[in-house]
Amino acid sequence: MTRGDDRADTADDQQPLCRLPDSVRHELKEPLGPIETDAEVLLEAVDGPLFAIGDVVTYHFLQAGRRPDVAMVDGRTKRTAVDEDVERVVLEDDATMLRATNPPATLTESILEALVAAHERAEPITVVVDGEEDLAVLPALLVAPAGASVVYGQPDVGMVHVVVDESVRARARDLLERFEGETARALALLER
């Protein structure tokens, strides 16, 4: 997954700003919204921009005929490489792409800036993450406009659909504030 690149990361961009502490990890296992297994059914409830976090979620939306406004993918699902069909569909030639670097259990300036840049684009965009995109759900909930849908995978269960509102933003912000590291800087990048 090395196609498309709007900007090159610097070494500083790739360093974690904040890390997921063990004390918060268990809270992230609880879905932040209702779970759906059928992308077409889930799409009936989408009214506004669609943010898809994860390769399999993005794949299901594309198969259902809806390109997410912002998709974040890393070429992996449940810590193993996605199959070739998923990768081929997710990385279609007509998709506009950005690249970001983000080690597991962290958030870097690279992924946060890519998320903000992707949201600001008029056309749908896919952010290809070197590392792991799982924690991008929380910053996506802060960047996405009110009424947008942020959808991410719950392993072996389905797709979690979160409609962005002030209570969802407050929950995401609370969780991010409890990360270790430069959380104030991370939040400033997202809330500018």
N, C-alpha and C positions, 0 to 999 in steps of 0.2 A: 504494500500500500504506500506507494511513494509518488503518486501523481499529484499534480496541482499544487501550487505553492504561491501564495500571495506575498508572503514575507518570510525572511529567514529568521529563525530564533537565534538569539544571542545566548551565551552561556548563562547569563543572569536570568533570562526568561525561563530557562529550563530548570532552575533551582526551585524546590518547593517553597512556596510562601507559607503554607500551613499543612499540617498533617492531621489525619484522623486519629484521635486518641481512643484507646480501648474503652474508655468510659462512655463514649458516644456510639461506638460501633453497633451495640445491640439495638439502639433506637432506630438505626437506619434499616434494620431488617424488617421493621413494621412498615407496611405500605402506606404511603402518604395520601392515597386515594383509592377509589374502587378498582377492582381488577376485572379485566375482560380478556377472553381468549380469542375472540374473533375481531380482526382488524376492521372489517366492514361495519360490524355492529358498533365498535368503538368510534369509528369515524362519524357515525350518525349523531354522536353527542359532541362533536368538535364544532365550535362556532368561533372562529378566529384563527390566529396563527397556530401552527403545529410545530412543536419542538420534540424531536425523537432522540432519545439517548440510548444508544446501543445498536449494534449491527442487526440483530434479529428483529427488533422492533421496527427499525427503518426498512428492512427487507419486507416485512408484512405490510407496511403501508404502501410501499412501491408496488407490491403484488396486487394490492387492492385499488391501485390507480391513483394514489395520492402521494405526491412528493412532499415530504416535510419541508416547512419553511427553513428550519434549521435541523440538521441531523448531525449527531456526533457518533463516530464509529472508531473502533480500534482493531478490527480484524479478528476479534476474539469473542467467545461466549463461554461463560462458566470456566474461564481461564484456559480454554483451548481454542485453537484456530477455527474460525468459521469455515463451513464447507465452501467449495469453489463456486457453487451456484449463488449462495448468499453474497459472497465477495463480488462476483460478477455483476449482480443486480445492484448492489449498494454503490458500486463504483462505476456506474454507467458513464459512457463517454460524454453525455450532455450535461452532467452534473458539474456545477461550479464548486471548486474545493479550496479549502484552506488547510494548513497543516499546523499541528500543535504538538508539544511534548509534555507528557505528564506521567511521572512514575506512579505506581500503585499506591493507594491510600494517601494521596497528596493532592493538592491543587497548586499549580504553578501559574506564574504570570502569563506564560504562553497559552495555556488553555483558557484562562479567564479573558485574555485579550482576544483570542480567536472567537470565543462565544459572543463577546460584545460586538466584534466586527461582523460576525455572521448575522446577528440580529439586526444590525444597521443596514444590511444589504436589501435591495428591493427584490432580487431574485432568490429562489431557493438555493441553499448552499449546504454542502457537507463538509464538516470539519473532521479530517482524518488525524487521529491521535496516535502518536508514537508513545506507547505506554498503556494507560488505562483511562477510560472515560467515565467510569461508574459514578464517581463523586460529582460529576458535572451537573447532576440533577439539581443539587442545591443552588449553585450559582444560576442555573437556567431559570429557576423559580424566581430569582431576584431580577433577572434581566428581561424575561418575557413580560409583555404588557398584560394588564388586567384582562381577564377573559380568555387568554391564550391557553392552550392545552400543552402540558409537558407530559410526555409519556415515556416510561422506562420499563425495562423488564424485571419481573420478579422471578428468579430462577425456578423452573419446574412448576410454575403456577400460572403465569400469564403476563399481561401488560397492565401496568398501573397507570391510571389516567388521573392527572391532577389538573384541575382548572384553577388558574392563578387568580387569587384575590388577596386582600390584605391579611387575612388570617394565615393563608399559606405562606405568604412572604415573611410574616413574623416568625413562623415556625422554622423556615429555612434559615432566616437570619440568626435565630437563637441557636440552632445547631452549628452553623458556621462560626459563631462567636465562641463556641466551646472547643473549637479545633486548637491545636497547639501551633504556635508560630505567629506570623505576621497577619493575623486575622483582620485587623483594622485596615491594613494596606489592601488585602484581598477585597474587602467590602468596598473600599474607596474605588477600586478599579471597576467594580460592578455597578455602583450606584452613582456614577458621574453623570 
